[in-house]
Amino acid sequence: MKIAIIGAGNLGLSIAKGLITNNAVTQLYLTKRSLDSISSWTEYANTYITDDNKKAVQESDIIILAIQPRQLAGILEEIKPILHDNHVIVSTVTGFSLAKMEEVVGKDVFLIRSMPNTAISVAKSMTCLCANEKGKARLPIAEAIFNGLGTSIIIEEQHMRAATVICASGIAFWMRLIRATTQGGVQLGFDAEEAMRMSMHTALGAASLLIETGAHPEEEIDKVTTPRGCTIEGLNEMEHQGLSSSLIKGVIASFQKINEIAQE
């Protein structure tokens, strides 16, 4: 695959790292206004840097847009004249709909929206994908790219805001839970580094159990809760204090806020 990443910032470079590590590209172009900060990337084979978006697009088949929302319309206008029939455009831009993209480049272009999260930097992103009617034929390409950077799922565009809450904001929610169990561990007598290490890897183990076994969370909970035991005592106290309710309310509050932002 010949890929251009327009916008070699943190997200763009995280994607580039995954593509290179997985040998998923035959040629990679990275664009940025100031090239000094990405000059070292030319040390990778078949990787080029440029401040010329048009050149990167002309030399590539797949265009990944990793830019700010305010920049997207302008860059689409810039590259529109040089798009060919096989170009696939993959946008990582939050809140910029497929319909808005079609207003600029037309409906006869392969357009895909992706919503990765910050775990993409360690190849553990949960990335949500959707496409315009034309772009649905190229979704397997996007899946291949983002499955190399974690896991991907195809959803309807109407659910992209909700997916942003669950997957992108969700990173912060899970971080807060890890921090809280770390603080609990400190109160029980561990030093902060020990407690955080135990919390992080326990969280990883819990998620891995569900992913690898396909079990429901309650099935795994039942395995570690014994009658009159310490686990059920702790779980019940957390629920009395509103753990599940607070998490659900937080998810709903985030969703309401993202809808407010979209209407501004």
MOSUL-V43865 format. One record per pair of residues at least 6 apart in sequence whose C-alpha atoms are under 8 Angstrom apart, sorted by the first residue. I is the first residue (numbers start at 1). J is the second residue. Records with the same first field share a line. If there is no record, write none. Layout:
# MOSUL-V43865
I = J ; J
This chain:
# MOSUL-V43865
1 = 24 ; 25 ; 26 ; 27 ; 61 ; 62
2 = 25 ; 26 ; 27 ; 28 ; 59 ; 60 ; 61 ; 62
3 = 25 ; 27 ; 28 ; 29 ; 60 ; 61 ; 62 ; 63 ; 64
4 = 28 ; 29 ; 30 ; 31 ; 56 ; 57 ; 59 ; 60 ; 61 ; 62 ; 63 ; 64
5 = 12 ; 16 ; 28 ; 29 ; 30 ; 31 ; 63 ; 64 ; 65 ; 66
6 = 12 ; 30 ; 31 ; 32 ; 53 ; 56 ; 63 ; 64 ; 65 ; 66 ; 67
7 = 30 ; 31 ; 32 ; 65 ; 66 ; 67
8 = 30 ; 31 ; 32 ; 38 ; 66
9 = 32 ; 66 ; 67
11 = 66 ; 118 ; 120 ; 121
12 = 66
14 = 120 ; 121
15 = 120 ; 121 ; 149
16 = 28
18 = 121 ; 123 ; 148 ; 149
19 = 25 ; 145 ; 148 ; 149
20 = 44
22 = 148
24 = 145
26 = 46
27 = 46 ; 47 ; 60
28 = 46 ; 47 ; 48 ; 60
29 = 47 ; 48 ; 49 ; 50 ; 56 ; 60
30 = 47 ; 48 ; 49 ; 50 ; 56
31 = 49 ; 50 ; 51 ; 52 ; 53 ; 56
32 = 49 ; 50 ; 51
33 = 51
34 = 51
35 = 49 ; 50 ; 51
38 = 49
39 = 49
41 = 47 ; 48 ; 49
42 = 48 ; 49
50 = 56
53 = 79
54 = 78 ; 79 ; 82
57 = 63 ; 79 ; 82 ; 83
58 = 82 ; 83
60 = 87
61 = 86 ; 87 ; 88
62 = 87 ; 88 ; 89 ; 90
63 = 87 ; 88 ; 89 ; 90
64 = 89 ; 90 ; 91 ; 92
65 = 72 ; 89 ; 90 ; 91 ; 92 ; 93
66 = 91 ; 92 ; 93
67 = 92 ; 93
68 = 93
69 = 93 ; 94 ; 95 ; 96
72 = 93
73 = 101 ; 104
76 = 101 ; 104 ; 105
77 = 104 ; 105
80 = 104 ; 105
85 = 109
86 = 110
87 = 109 ; 110
88 = 109 ; 110 ; 111 ; 112 ; 135 ; 138
89 = 109 ; 110 ; 111 ; 112
90 = 111 ; 112 ; 113 ; 114 ; 142
91 = 111 ; 112 ; 113 ; 114
92 = 113 ; 114 ; 115 ; 116
93 = 113 ; 114 ; 115
94 = 115
95 = 161 ; 262
97 = 113
98 = 111 ; 112 ; 113 ; 131 ; 132
101 = 111
102 = 109
107 = 132 ; 134
108 = 134
109 = 134 ; 135
110 = 131 ; 132 ; 134 ; 135 ; 136 ; 137 ; 138
111 = 131 ; 132 ; 134 ; 135
112 = 129 ; 130 ; 131 ; 132 ; 135 ; 136 ; 139 ; 142
113 = 129 ; 130 ; 131
114 = 127 ; 128 ; 129 ; 130
115 = 127 ; 128 ; 129 ; 160 ; 163 ; 164 ; 168
116 = 125 ; 126 ; 127 ; 128 ; 167 ; 168
117 = 125 ; 126 ; 127 ; 167 ; 168 ; 171
118 = 125 ; 168 ; 171
119 = 125 ; 126 ; 171
120 = 126 ; 149 ; 150
122 = 149
123 = 148 ; 149 ; 150
124 = 149 ; 150 ; 151
125 = 146 ; 149 ; 150 ; 151 ; 152
126 = 150 ; 151 ; 152 ; 153 ; 167
127 = 146 ; 150 ; 151 ; 152 ; 153 ; 167
128 = 152 ; 153 ; 154 ; 155 ; 160 ; 163
129 = 139 ; 142 ; 143 ; 152 ; 153 ; 154 ; 155
130 = 136 ; 139 ; 154 ; 155 ; 156 ; 157
131 = 139 ; 157
143 = 152 ; 153
146 = 152
161 = 255 ; 258 ; 259
162 = 255
164 = 170
165 = 251 ; 254 ; 255
166 = 251
169 = 254
178 = 196 ; 199 ; 200 ; 203
179 = 196 ; 199
181 = 195 ; 196 ; 199
182 = 192 ; 195 ; 196 ; 198 ; 199
183 = 192 ; 195
185 = 191 ; 192 ; 195 ; 196
186 = 192 ; 195
209 = 215
210 = 216 ; 217
224 = 231
225 = 231 ; 232
226 = 232
239 = 245
